[in-house]
Amino acid sequence: MKRQTSILLALVLLCGHLALAQNRWEIPFQDRDIQVDGILDEWDQIPAIVLAPNMEGLASEGEFGEDDVRLTIRGVRNQDYLYLAIEWYDDVWDVAEVRRRDAVWISTDGTRRDRMLFFDYFKFHLRRGDYDYTLWLSPRVNDQGPHSWHRLLTGYSAMERASSAPLISAREQEDHVTIEIMFLWNELRLDRDRTSSPLTLIVSDSDQPGYLLDTKLKNLKWIAWQGEVHFGR
């Protein structure tokens, strides 16, 4: 019995170690610029992270069907820019602009939620001790969007810093949306000598366009990836 328990514990620890190893996103360095036009022909050979209901090792809330949503994200960087490419599939699109000043939703009973979670949005969140960068981004569907807002906080007092918005180009395809994003490295204020950072990626999936937010609350759905991003050279 003790031997079986030891074997089980070893397997649990091994699985935990493998899960941690998988939560590492390597963004390669390429000494070239990418044309930010929403066309992803240049990205085929770049490793990707996939956020989908059937992917292991992801956190989630809500009940998903197998084909509800799938978001694939890739990244590269050079000396001046960080580029991201997104392919976003969704069986029911629910797109609305949420301005930063309206980002927190409070229900009549005092429940607080990110308002973006009530629609189809993607969150890119870099956060370590004295650094916090957030980008929220919607798809482009039926000539609506992409909608986005960003925020940069630095220092132990979490002071907000002026930072220009990333360049975003999105295209609606026949059955999905493609997006390219270009961050100016200096505007991100990331230390060039520090090559890693904790990162959270979230995709929310609303299947109730036009519904009141109070009605949507019990049906919120999102998928999250959490780990370390490494910026290669």
Phi, psi and omega per residue, in radians:
M1 nan -0.776 3.125
K2 -1.105 -0.677 -3.138
R3 -1.125 -0.715 3.114
Q4 -1.115 -0.711 3.122
T5 -1.105 -0.722 3.134
S6 -1.116 -0.720 3.123
I7 -1.124 -0.759 3.130
L8 -1.082 -0.749 3.127
L9 -1.098 -0.732 3.122
A10 -1.082 -0.706 3.122
L11 -1.147 -0.704 3.102
V12 -1.064 -0.806 3.133
L13 -1.112 -0.699 3.132
L14 -1.119 -0.785 3.138
C15 -1.097 -0.696 3.091
G16 -1.084 -0.707 3.123
H17 -1.131 -0.730 3.134
L18 -1.144 -0.679 3.128
A19 -1.095 -0.731 3.103
L20 -1.119 -0.703 3.141
A21 -1.117 -0.570 3.135
Q22 -1.291 -0.395 -3.121
N23 -1.499 0.891 3.131
R24 -2.363 2.115 -3.097
W25 -1.922 1.988 3.123
E26 -1.588 2.030 3.067
I27 -1.783 1.933 -3.026
P28 -1.263 2.716 3.034
F29 -1.612 2.243 3.068
Q30 -2.291 2.212 -3.062
D31 -1.461 1.046 3.098
R32 -2.753 2.797 3.087
D33 -1.635 2.729 3.089
I34 -2.015 2.372 3.076
Q35 -1.312 2.064 -3.061
V36 -1.569 1.589 -3.081
D37 -2.313 0.094 -3.131
G38 1.410 0.022 3.080
I39 -1.748 2.202 -2.938
L40 -1.791 0.474 -3.123
D41 -1.062 -0.470 -3.071
E42 -1.447 -0.025 -2.911
W43 -1.891 0.027 -2.986
D44 -1.006 -0.626 -3.040
Q45 -1.653 0.111 -3.093
I46 -1.602 2.276 3.117
P47 -1.009 2.603 -3.025
A48 -2.230 2.722 2.900
I49 -1.891 2.371 -3.108
V50 -2.037 2.211 3.021
L51 -1.864 1.935 -3.111
A52 -2.694 2.737 -3.080
P53 -1.036 -0.520 -3.044
N54 -1.642 0.139 -3.131
M55 -1.543 2.331 3.125
E56 -1.361 2.718 3.036
G57 1.424 0.182 3.140
L58 -1.887 2.538 3.010
A59 -1.469 2.673 3.134
S60 -2.748 2.863 3.008
E61 -2.375 2.476 3.097
G62 1.630 3.031 -3.109
E63 -1.844 2.125 -3.084
F64 -1.909 2.543 2.830
G65 -1.487 2.827 -3.041
E66 -1.067 -0.585 -3.081
D67 -1.890 0.368 -3.113
D68 -1.055 -0.886 -3.036
V69 -2.728 2.555 2.990
R70 -2.595 2.186 3.113
L71 -2.154 2.186 3.097
T72 -1.956 2.286 -3.112
I73 -2.246 2.392 3.086
R74 -2.231 2.751 -3.138
G75 -2.550 2.562 2.949
V76 -2.483 2.853 3.045
R77 -2.555 2.764 2.968
N78 -2.247 -2.814 -3.053
Q79 -1.110 -0.535 -3.001
D80 -1.951 -0.405 -2.971
Y81 -2.355 2.657 2.914
L82 -1.966 2.201 -3.121
Y83 -1.980 2.448 3.007
L84 -2.188 2.534 3.068
A85 -2.226 2.320 -3.060
I86 -2.211 2.327 2.904
E87 -1.993 2.196 -2.940
W88 -2.276 1.997 3.091
Y89 -1.895 2.452 3.113
D90 -2.686 2.368 -3.117
D91 -1.330 -0.475 3.076
V92 -2.372 2.025 3.134
W93 -1.505 2.461 3.073
D94 -2.435 1.614 -3.008
V95 -1.952 2.278 3.073
A96 -2.648 2.615 3.082
E97 -1.415 2.219 3.014
V98 -2.055 1.975 3.125
R99 -1.359 2.723 -3.077
R100 -1.026 -0.658 -3.119
R101 -1.149 -0.311 3.138
D102 -1.877 0.299 -2.965
A103 -1.191 -0.441 3.140
V104 -1.772 2.197 3.100
W105 -1.866 2.334 3.137
I106 -2.148 2.149 -3.135
S107 -1.401 3.058 -3.133
T108 -1.127 -0.422 3.117
D109 -1.663 0.159 3.071
G110 1.605 0.024 3.091
T111 -1.133 2.279 -3.136
R112 -1.946 2.272 3.084
R113 -2.462 2.727 2.971
D114 -1.162 2.156 -3.099
R115 -1.092 -0.512 -3.127
M116 -1.065 -0.483 -3.123
L117 -1.174 -0.238 3.125
F118 -1.456 -0.039 -3.121
F119 -2.327 -3.010 3.045
D120 -1.536 1.892 -3.122
Y121 -2.453 2.734 3.054
F122 -2.112 2.382 3.125
K123 -2.061 2.279 3.047
F124 -2.045 2.006 -2.954
H125 -2.331 1.856 3.025
L126 -1.643 2.199 -3.118
R127 -2.606 2.186 2.938
R128 -2.425 -3.057 -2.929
G129 -0.722 -0.951 -3.035
D130 -2.050 0.419 -3.065
Y131 -2.520 2.351 -3.107
D132 -2.625 1.885 3.104
Y133 -2.071 2.254 -3.123
T134 -2.229 2.322 2.961
L135 -2.224 2.205 2.986
W136 -1.902 2.383 -3.003
L137 -2.538 2.317 3.054
S138 -1.740 2.847 3.017
P139 -1.312 3.113 3.008
R140 -1.959 2.030 -3.090
V141 -2.436 2.296 3.117
N142 0.919 0.793 3.113
D143 1.102 0.330 3.075
Q144 -2.004 2.218 -3.104
G145 1.591 -3.082 -0.014
P146 -1.259 2.501 3.057
H147 -1.839 2.493 -3.117
S148 -2.732 2.759 2.889
W149 -2.635 2.728 -3.095
H150 -2.447 2.850 -3.134
R151 -2.665 2.409 3.091
L152 -2.178 2.130 3.067
L153 -2.063 2.363 3.115
T154 -2.405 2.842 3.141
G155 1.424 2.781 -3.098
Y156 -1.222 -0.260 3.034
S157 -1.584 0.066 3.104
A158 0.952 0.842 3.120
M159 -1.335 2.393 3.135
E160 -1.340 2.382 -3.134
R161 -1.966 2.502 3.052
A162 -1.157 2.312 -3.115
S163 -2.639 2.232 -3.125
S164 -1.224 2.624 -3.136
A165 -1.205 2.547 3.070
P166 -1.164 2.730 3.043
L167 -1.387 2.233 -3.073
I168 -2.235 2.285 3.048
S169 -2.271 2.210 -3.068
A170 -2.274 2.554 3.105
R171 -2.341 2.410 3.031
E172 -1.590 2.113 3.094
Q173 -1.675 -3.057 -3.082
E174 -1.080 -0.728 -3.085
D175 -2.277 0.186 3.140
H176 -2.817 3.113 3.136
V177 -2.114 2.438 3.028
T178 -2.032 2.484 -3.089
I179 -2.427 2.405 2.940
E180 -2.095 2.450 -3.109
I181 -2.258 2.378 3.085
M182 -2.185 2.023 3.042
F183 -1.700 2.355 2.967
L184 -1.353 2.126 -3.030
W185 -0.971 -0.732 -3.137
N186 -1.126 -0.597 3.140
E187 -1.247 -0.498 3.057
L188 -1.234 -0.369 -3.133
R189 1.014 0.631 3.052
L190 -1.535 2.430 3.105
D191 -1.173 2.091 -3.115
R192 -1.097 -0.436 -3.117
D193 -1.539 -0.150 3.110
R194 -1.823 1.939 -2.895
T195 -1.693 0.120 -3.133
S196 -2.473 2.773 3.123
S197 -2.802 2.530 2.976
P198 -1.069 2.499 -3.069
L199 -2.494 2.457 2.986
T200 -2.153 2.294 3.031
L201 -2.046 2.303 3.138
I202 -2.331 2.380 2.937
V203 -2.130 2.206 3.084
S204 -1.751 2.624 -3.021
D205 -2.367 1.784 3.080
S206 -1.755 2.292 3.085
D207 -1.932 0.444 -3.050
Q208 -2.312 1.057 3.121
P209 -1.078 2.353 3.113
G210 1.556 -0.142 -3.136
Y211 -1.383 2.692 3.023
L212 -1.187 2.610 -3.082
L213 -1.123 -0.635 3.107
D214 -1.051 -0.611 3.114
T215 -1.247 -0.633 -3.117
K216 -1.256 -0.394 -2.951
L217 -0.929 -0.772 -3.063
K218 -1.340 -0.097 -3.119
N219 -2.029 0.316 3.134
L220 -1.089 2.414 3.129
K221 -2.397 2.323 3.044
W222 -2.666 2.735 3.102
I223 -2.206 2.404 -3.076
A224 -2.299 2.459 2.961
W225 -1.974 2.321 3.108
Q226 -2.278 2.337 3.134
G227 3.135 -2.620 3.134
E228 -1.998 2.369 2.987
V229 -1.813 2.371 -3.140
H230 -2.099 2.190 -3.121
F231 -1.683 1.861 -3.032
G232 -1.349 2.904 3.033
R233 -2.232 nan nan
